[in-house]
Amino acid sequence: MKDTAPYGSWASSISAASVVAGVVGLAELKLRGETLFWLESRPQEGGRTVLMALAPTGERQELTPAPFNVRSRVHEYGGGAYAFADDTIFFVNFTDQNLYRIEADNSISRITDSGPDERFADFCVDPKHQRLLSVLERHQPDSEPLNALAAVDLDSGDVEILCDQYDFYAAPRFDTNGERLTFLCWSHPNMPWDGTLLMLAEISPDGSLGTVTNVAGGAAESVTQPGWLADDSLIFVSDQNGFYNLYCFDAAGIRCLLEDGADYAQPAWVFGMQEYASIDAEHLAAVRQTETGPELVLINMTSGLASPIAGESEPWKHFESLAARGSTLYFIAGFADRTPAIEALDIRTRESRHLVDAGGEPIIAAVAEAEALEYPTRDGASAHGFFYPPTSEYLQGPQGEQPPLLVMSHGGPTAATDAALNMRVQYYTSRGWAVLDVNYRGSSGYGRSYRSALNGRWGELDVWDCEDGVRYLATQGRIDPARVAIRGGSAGGYTTLVALTTTRSFSAGASHYGIGDLHALVEDTHKFESRYMHTLLDSEENLTRRSPINHLDGLSCPVIFFQGGADKVVPPNQAEAMVEALKQKKIPVAYLLFPEEGHGFRSADNIVRALESEFAFFSRIFNITPADKLPDVEITNPPAATGGAS
């Protein structure tokens, strides 16, 4: 028999500290022979990223001791931070953005000496010349950075630009003989999910690029994740048919491996994404996105048929960084009820092995299960999301009372959420809140049409979809429509701020490094996204009309802001302008600045402080007395004292 307690006031064993305690981020899984490599981001070390190895014997080794931090700053989001050849490993060090090498004896030496204004990412080893080929981003005074395809001499560290006629480059990859190079390129105003070119270049004896051919792609076709098979067939993902499907280019031309109304890739916000892997000469393993979440499939490249690899009984809810050796597939997996892990799956026997945990404290509380939603929108379309009900082993809400709701709007805005464990969600649900995690129009995983629906309508359709999700749940009697908060980070923070200034569905909000002034964003943001507004808003008029800072007359509910002082994507002046305006309007507002953080918080202490402060703020605004002892949050224009957290 469960005890009864008001929603939002429940005691929970999931503390803010347990959200990050011992938990590491897992990324960029790669395989060399029988040894696995991956990157491990450690909040407990200020977000330092470490290159790790797992030998066939099970021995785990840290290859980059402190103070090394394996992370690229190209495009600010990075990715593609290491590569290897034979017994040598190459990586980018975050502090100075130089390239380093790790020899077979684990000694580390520097290759380049150019400083943080010259950045490298997504590199590969040239098997015929003593060099690395890399995406180069060179920052220059009084002009936007130069992005190029470059060669780095492994002896001298000298950098030679091979191609710089486009604004951006990604994914340089050699064929098995080192005679041909494929790479991606695109130019303003496109983002890589709008339109890219897949190029194929012959490598001259002196190492220069010979004949360069455009294989696929265009201004309205996104190509991503090119790679070579053992027979030198070129595999890539393209959305030319409206969905990210897999294609093959060989002597016979281009063919689609499997025509499918589902996506097999996600937008390339970072370098080095890998959502398929070659199993043998006939088969690829791939991640297929569905409305209820991703699934693993095996594609027969001859017949064009696919079959599920993992059954419904498998616990996996998310897959990334696929790698394969023989019939064994390796990947980073997400789960519904525990932290991510590196898994191995024998495709023939369907036997799986658990190799590496992301760590963290065991979850002893009941876990709220994600319910995939598709709900109608006001314009006759539909939107998607995942709903999590309040969940506790020991507590229930009072009869006749409905729980407060937290609406979560993800960043991107072309990112997506899925049903894998999100400890921030569980932090709320275990305390008696409901959570709606929205995949508003613009999100990936539902095809190009859904992803591009936001073009020209950012700050409109995404807000509608969040608001219509609230109405849908309220109509079903599952939430209290008078106690609805919304939170989001980056682009999700923008959606949050627009929702708070243009609707009356939300009673409080939390903006994590969100965008308040679109004109300021265009002026201040980095090169990668500097023309993104042209696609999302399509006119100067919309930049003004949809900037939350220009609609403060419509803002009448409290907001808490979280901001990194070193954020180059959304600088602090965005949040500070909004905070000042709210102060002048005498609306409750709080502002937490983390001077050393960038775009997204990496320090465990800061993540904990932000989560607890957000919850304390909402509790104070909704007159909820939480069971936790929470930090004091300095609120300007505070509401009347209620006995809640403040």
ChimeraX attribute file (.defattr): number of C-alpha atoms within 10 A of each C-alpha:
attribute: neighborCount
match mode: 1-to-1
recipient: residues
	/A:1	7
	/A:2	10
	/A:3	10
	/A:4	13
	/A:5	15
	/A:6	19
	/A:7	24
	/A:8	27
	/A:9	20
	/A:10	25
	/A:11	17
	/A:12	22
	/A:13	14
	/A:14	22
	/A:15	19
	/A:16	21
	/A:17	17
	/A:18	17
	/A:19	22
	/A:20	23
	/A:21	18
	/A:22	15
	/A:23	21
	/A:24	24
	/A:25	18
	/A:26	24
	/A:27	22
	/A:28	24
	/A:29	23
	/A:30	22
	/A:31	17
	/A:32	14
	/A:33	10
	/A:34	11
	/A:35	15
	/A:36	19
	/A:37	24
	/A:38	20
	/A:39	23
	/A:40	23
	/A:41	23
	/A:42	22
	/A:43	22
	/A:44	16
	/A:45	15
	/A:46	16
	/A:47	18
	/A:48	20
	/A:49	26
	/A:50	22
	/A:51	24
	/A:52	17
	/A:53	20
	/A:54	18
	/A:55	13
	/A:56	11
	/A:57	8
	/A:58	11
	/A:59	9
	/A:60	15
	/A:61	12
	/A:62	15
	/A:63	17
	/A:64	19
	/A:65	11
	/A:66	11
	/A:67	13
	/A:68	20
	/A:69	24
	/A:70	26
	/A:71	26
	/A:72	28
	/A:73	22
	/A:74	25
	/A:75	21
	/A:76	19
	/A:77	15
	/A:78	19
	/A:79	24
	/A:80	26
	/A:81	26
	/A:82	28
	/A:83	20
	/A:84	19
	/A:85	12
	/A:86	10
	/A:87	11
	/A:88	13
	/A:89	19
	/A:90	24
	/A:91	29
	/A:92	30
	/A:93	25
	/A:94	21
	/A:95	15
	/A:96	19
	/A:97	25
	/A:98	22
	/A:99	27
	/A:100	22
	/A:101	20
	/A:102	18
	/A:103	14
	/A:104	11
	/A:105	8
	/A:106	14
	/A:107	10
	/A:108	17
	/A:109	12
	/A:110	16
	/A:111	20
	/A:112	21
	/A:113	15
	/A:114	16
	/A:115	11
	/A:116	17
	/A:117	15
	/A:118	22
	/A:119	27
	/A:120	32
	/A:121	31
	/A:122	27
	/A:123	29
	/A:124	22
	/A:125	24
	/A:126	21
	/A:127	15
	/A:128	13
	/A:129	14
	/A:130	13
	/A:131	21
	/A:132	22
	/A:133	26
	/A:134	27
	/A:135	27
	/A:136	28
	/A:137	23
	/A:138	17
	/A:139	15
	/A:140	11
	/A:141	7
	/A:142	6
	/A:143	7
	/A:144	13
	/A:145	19
	/A:146	17
	/A:147	27
	/A:148	24
	/A:149	26
	/A:150	23
	/A:151	27
	/A:152	24
	/A:153	17
	/A:154	19
	/A:155	10
	/A:156	11
	/A:157	19
	/A:158	14
	/A:159	19
	/A:160	15
	/A:161	16
	/A:162	15
	/A:163	15
	/A:164	15
	/A:165	14
	/A:166	16
	/A:167	17
	/A:168	25
	/A:169	27
	/A:170	30
	/A:171	27
	/A:172	24
	/A:173	25
	/A:174	23
	/A:175	19
	/A:176	15
	/A:177	11
	/A:178	15
	/A:179	16
	/A:180	19
	/A:181	22
	/A:182	23
	/A:183	22
	/A:184	26
	/A:185	25
	/A:186	23
	/A:187	18
	/A:188	17
	/A:189	18
	/A:190	21
	/A:191	22
	/A:192	25
	/A:193	23
	/A:194	20
	/A:195	23
	/A:196	26
	/A:197	25
	/A:198	24
	/A:199	18
	/A:200	23
	/A:201	19
	/A:202	17
	/A:203	18
	/A:204	12
	/A:205	11
	/A:206	9
	/A:207	16
	/A:208	15
	/A:209	16
	/A:210	14
	/A:211	11
	/A:212	14
	/A:213	13
	/A:214	14
	/A:215	16
	/A:216	20
	/A:217	22
	/A:218	17
	/A:219	15
	/A:220	14
	/A:221	21
	/A:222	29
	/A:223	30
	/A:224	30
	/A:225	25
	/A:226	23
	/A:227	23
	/A:228	19
	/A:229	17
	/A:230	11
	/A:231	10
	/A:232	16
	/A:233	15
	/A:234	20
	/A:235	23
	/A:236	21
	/A:237	26
	/A:238	28
	/A:239	24
	/A:240	17
	/A:241	14
	/A:242	18
	/A:243	24
	/A:244	32
	/A:245	24
	/A:246	28
	/A:247	21
	/A:248	20
	/A:249	17
	/A:250	12
	/A:251	7
	/A:252	7
	/A:253	8
	/A:254	14
	/A:255	14
	/A:256	18
	/A:257	21
	/A:258	17
	/A:259	15
	/A:260	17
	/A:261	15
	/A:262	18
	/A:263	24
	/A:264	26
	/A:265	28
	/A:266	23
	/A:267	22
	/A:268	19
	/A:269	19
	/A:270	17
	/A:271	22
	/A:272	22
	/A:273	23
	/A:274	23
	/A:275	21
	/A:276	29
	/A:277	22
	/A:278	24
	/A:279	20
	/A:280	15
	/A:281	12
	/A:282	11
	/A:283	19
	/A:284	20
	/A:285	26
	/A:286	26
	/A:287	25
	/A:288	23
	/A:289	23
	/A:290	15
	/A:291	14
	/A:292	17
	/A:293	18
	/A:294	22
	/A:295	20
	/A:296	23
	/A:297	19
	/A:298	22
	/A:299	24
	/A:300	18
	/A:301	19
	/A:302	11
	/A:303	11
	/A:304	12
	/A:305	15
	/A:306	19
	/A:307	11
	/A:308	15
	/A:309	20
	/A:310	18
	/A:311	11
	/A:312	9
	/A:313	6
	/A:314	10
	/A:315	15
	/A:316	24
	/A:317	20
	/A:318	23
	/A:319	25
	/A:320	23
	/A:321	22
	/A:322	23
	/A:323	24
	/A:324	22
	/A:325	16
	/A:326	10
	/A:327	17
	/A:328	17
	/A:329	19
	/A:330	26
	/A:331	25
	/A:332	25
	/A:333	23
	/A:334	23
	/A:335	18
	/A:336	19
	/A:337	23
	/A:338	20
	/A:339	23
	/A:340	26
	/A:341	21
	/A:342	23
	/A:343	19
	/A:344	21
	/A:345	19
	/A:346	17
	/A:347	17
	/A:348	9
	/A:349	9
	/A:350	13
	/A:351	11
	/A:352	16
	/A:353	11
	/A:354	11
	/A:355	14
	/A:356	16
	/A:357	18
	/A:358	18
	/A:359	16
	/A:360	17
	/A:361	15
	/A:362	11
	/A:363	15
	/A:364	11
	/A:365	16
	/A:366	18
	/A:367	23
	/A:368	23
	/A:369	19
	/A:370	21
	/A:371	14
	/A:372	18
	/A:373	19
	/A:374	16
	/A:375	16
	/A:376	16
	/A:377	19
	/A:378	11
	/A:379	8
	/A:380	6
	/A:381	10
	/A:382	17
	/A:383	23
	/A:384	24
	/A:385	26
	/A:386	21
	/A:387	22
	/A:388	23
	/A:389	23
	/A:390	29
	/A:391	23
	/A:392	21
	/A:393	14
	/A:394	15
	/A:395	22
	/A:396	18
	/A:397	22
	/A:398	13
	/A:399	8
	/A:400	5
	/A:401	13
	/A:402	22
	/A:403	25
	/A:404	26
	/A:405	31
	/A:406	26
	/A:407	24
	/A:408	26
	/A:409	30
	/A:410	25
	/A:411	19
	/A:412	16
	/A:413	23
	/A:414	23
	/A:415	20
	/A:416	21
	/A:417	22
	/A:418	24
	/A:419	24
	/A:420	23
	/A:421	21
	/A:422	17
	/A:423	20
	/A:424	14
	/A:425	20
	/A:426	28
	/A:427	23
	/A:428	26
	/A:429	30
	/A:430	28
	/A:431	24
	/A:432	29
	/A:433	26
	/A:434	28
	/A:435	27
	/A:436	25
	/A:437	26
	/A:438	24
	/A:439	28
	/A:440	29
	/A:441	29
	/A:442	27
	/A:443	28
	/A:444	26
	/A:445	28
	/A:446	22
	/A:447	23
	/A:448	23
	/A:449	13
	/A:450	19
	/A:451	22
	/A:452	19
	/A:453	17
	/A:454	22
	/A:455	17
	/A:456	17
	/A:457	19
	/A:458	25
	/A:459	24
	/A:460	17
	/A:461	22
	/A:462	27
	/A:463	25
	/A:464	20
	/A:465	25
	/A:466	28
	/A:467	20
	/A:468	19
	/A:469	27
	/A:470	23
	/A:471	18
	/A:472	16
	/A:473	17
	/A:474	16
	/A:475	11
	/A:476	9
	/A:477	13
	/A:478	17
	/A:479	25
	/A:480	16
	/A:481	20
	/A:482	16
	/A:483	19
	/A:484	23
	/A:485	26
	/A:486	29
	/A:487	26
	/A:488	22
	/A:489	25
	/A:490	23
	/A:491	24
	/A:492	26
	/A:493	27
	/A:494	31
	/A:495	32
	/A:496	35
	/A:497	30
	/A:498	26
	/A:499	25
	/A:500	28
	/A:501	21
	/A:502	18
	/A:503	14
	/A:504	14
	/A:505	19
	/A:506	24
	/A:507	20
	/A:508	24
	/A:509	27
	/A:510	28
	/A:511	27
	/A:512	27
	/A:513	30
	/A:514	29
	/A:515	31
	/A:516	29
	/A:517	22
	/A:518	24
	/A:519	14
	/A:520	16
	/A:521	20
	/A:522	18
	/A:523	9
	/A:524	16
	/A:525	16
	/A:526	17
	/A:527	20
	/A:528	24
	/A:529	18
	/A:530	18
	/A:531	18
	/A:532	17
	/A:533	21
	/A:534	19
	/A:535	18
	/A:536	20
	/A:537	22
	/A:538	16
	/A:539	13
	/A:540	12
	/A:541	9
	/A:542	18
	/A:543	21
	/A:544	16
	/A:545	15
	/A:546	22
	/A:547	21
	/A:548	27
	/A:549	24
	/A:550	15
	/A:551	17
	/A:552	18
	/A:553	13
	/A:554	15
	/A:555	21
	/A:556	18
	/A:557	18
	/A:558	26
	/A:559	30
	/A:560	24
	/A:561	24
	/A:562	25
	/A:563	30
	/A:564	22
	/A:565	18
	/A:566	15
	/A:567	20
	/A:568	14
	/A:569	24
	/A:570	28
	/A:571	22
	/A:572	22
	/A:573	17
	/A:574	20
	/A:575	26
	/A:576	16
	/A:577	13
	/A:578	22
	/A:579	23
	/A:580	13
	/A:581	15
	/A:582	24
	/A:583	15
	/A:584	9
	/A:585	15
	/A:586	14
	/A:587	20
	/A:588	22
	/A:589	28
	/A:590	23
	/A:591	21
	/A:592	17
	/A:593	17
	/A:594	18
	/A:595	12
	/A:596	14
	/A:597	18
	/A:598	20
	/A:599	21
	/A:600	17
	/A:601	22
	/A:602	19
	/A:603	20
	/A:604	22
	/A:605	17
	/A:606	17
	/A:607	18
	/A:608	18
	/A:609	16
	/A:610	22
	/A:611	19
	/A:612	21
	/A:613	23
	/A:614	25
	/A:615	21
	/A:616	24
	/A:617	30
	/A:618	28
	/A:619	19
	/A:620	23
	/A:621	25
	/A:622	20
	/A:623	18
	/A:624	19
	/A:625	19
	/A:626	22
	/A:627	14
	/A:628	16
	/A:629	9
	/A:630	18
	/A:631	16
	/A:632	12
	/A:633	19
	/A:634	16
	/A:635	19
	/A:636	16
	/A:637	16
	/A:638	16
	/A:639	16
	/A:640	9
	/A:641	11
	/A:642	14
	/A:643	11
	/A:644	19
	/A:645	24
	/A:646	21
